[in-house]
Amino acid sequence: MLFERAKLMQLLYHSLPNRKKHVLPGKKVVAVEQDDYGVEVACTDGSKYSGDILVGCDGAHSIARRLGMPGAPTAQPFESKFRCLFGVAKLVDGLEPCSLIETHDKDVMFQLLTSETQAFFLVYEAKGPEEADYKRYTQADCEALARKYGAHAIGRGGRAIFSHLWETRDRADLFDLGEGIADKWHGGRVVLLGDAVHKVSVLAKRCFLNPTGKGGIVADNSALKMTSNHAFGANCALEDAASLTNGLRALIQRNGSPSALHYGDVFGQYQKERQGRAKLCMLFTGNYTRFATWQNWFYKFACLYLAPAIGDQFVADWCFSLIPKHGVKLDFVPEGQSKVGKVMYSM
Ligand SMILES: Cc1cc2nc3c(=O)[nH]c(=O)nc-3n(C[C@H](O)[C@H](O)[C@H](O)COP(=O)(O)OP(=O)(O)OC[C@H]3O[C@@H](n4cnc5c(N)ncnc54)[C@H](O)[C@@H]3O)c2cc1C
């Protein structure tokens, strides 16, 4: 399913009971303090909130990770070897609707997700060895990158080039992509989840040889109604949330007023359950990005000759599906009439 993150957040927000009480927009946490009895956060507007535990799901620059956990390293646990130009444009001639289309080349990969009328584009570029780890980019940087690759083919047959898409864009932004896993996921009454503890850089996809022979391979999933392609970042965060919720719920059922020690045990179990899978996702997607941008001769060879020979369907069914099929689920919510497909859950 392809949808915008804002839509998912809207759906979750409007499904939440008592949302006005639980969600306080416009707050910025600037300090975290914990002791044997609880944890307290302070915000820029002077307000303070206290509780038994703090779940830091505050992204890659997490303040909960930097300030909330005793003995936590202050350095960023992620490195950034790729940047990504992300945007939304009109569907232009030469691109198939409702498809996932990729074009691979040395140091750059174009990834397009198309609907009947729009194309979401992601241009991944390998950063030079001398470039600073994390950087903020301006609109001028976006323009410069778009100009650099303006004449590059981006679809089957080479009819569409990147500038066609760029000229019809609604919006675009340039980010550094982080990769890495934090060693410490919890400390005392503070626990972290999502991008605060792991960054995975790229979406997974299927591949075909570019028939033009130029600019590497093109991937396209228009032949299938449903694929096991998987995007990992937010999905990893959702699995973290499920795993932690399962643990906390079981704890509260056993013990109505848990101590910091009890919480620590649950947080430890949660890290144990999730860290391995998060690492797998990171390696999987990180290696895919390097493969698709031909970071060494073997990746280039594999990308141009092995992957097309093995076949797109095989890769989707036997490689990408390995990850979602073991996904963590809430263990107390009955599933009802869920759809049944070729790839079964196997927890
Ligand atoms: C271009 C791009 C495309 C992507 N595509 C996909 C995809 O297709 N599928 C997928 O699964 N993942 C995708 N991801 C990854 C995904 O967006 C992230 O992994 C996911 O958003 C992580 O969720 P999170 O809740 O951990 O962190 P975030 O989404 O970063 O949320 C953190 C929240 O904490 C808030 N916050 C931060 N600091 C403070 C503070 N001091 N006080 C109060 N609030 C604070 C922020 O405002 C934000 O709301 C993509 C990422 C990028 C950059």
The ligand as an ORCA input file, in Angstrom:
! r2SCAN-3c Opt
* xyz 0 1
  C      12.528     10.529      2.276
  C      12.131      9.445      3.251
  C      11.260      8.432      2.848
  C      10.890      7.424      3.740
  N      10.035      6.458      3.314
  C       9.653      5.475      4.162
  C       8.751      4.458      3.747
  O       8.295      4.440      2.611
  N       8.397      3.507      4.657
  C       8.899      3.468      5.911
  O       8.549      2.550      6.686
  N       9.756      4.423      6.340
  C      10.145      5.414      5.496
  N      11.016      6.390      5.927
  C      11.536      6.337      7.290
  C      10.492      6.855      8.292
  O      10.045      8.133      7.922
  C      11.088      6.905      9.698
  O      11.772      5.700      9.970
  C       9.972      7.090     10.732
  O       9.337      8.327     10.526
  C      10.525      7.023     12.147
  O       9.499      7.305     13.054
  P       9.825      7.864     14.494
  O       8.486      8.072     15.147
  O      10.810      7.001     15.181
  O      10.564      9.268     14.281
  P      10.027     10.585     13.554
  O       9.085     10.273     12.462
  O      11.269     11.369     13.251
  O       9.189     11.322     14.680
  C       9.798     11.939     15.791
  C       8.810     12.937     16.377
  O       9.361     13.451     17.605
  C       9.211     14.860     17.600
  N      10.289     15.448     18.420
  C      11.626     15.421     18.181
  N      12.304     16.058     19.156
  C      11.368     16.497     20.034
  C      11.432     17.244     21.264
  N      12.604     17.672     21.775
  N      10.279     17.524     21.899
  C       9.080     17.103     21.406
  N       8.952     16.394     20.242
  C      10.085     16.105     19.575
  C       9.289     15.267     16.130
  O       8.657     16.527     15.949
  C       8.519     14.126     15.467
  O       7.156     14.368     15.459
  C      11.397      7.423      5.061
  C      12.259      8.435      5.479
  C      12.638      9.431      4.587
  C      13.574     10.528      5.051
*
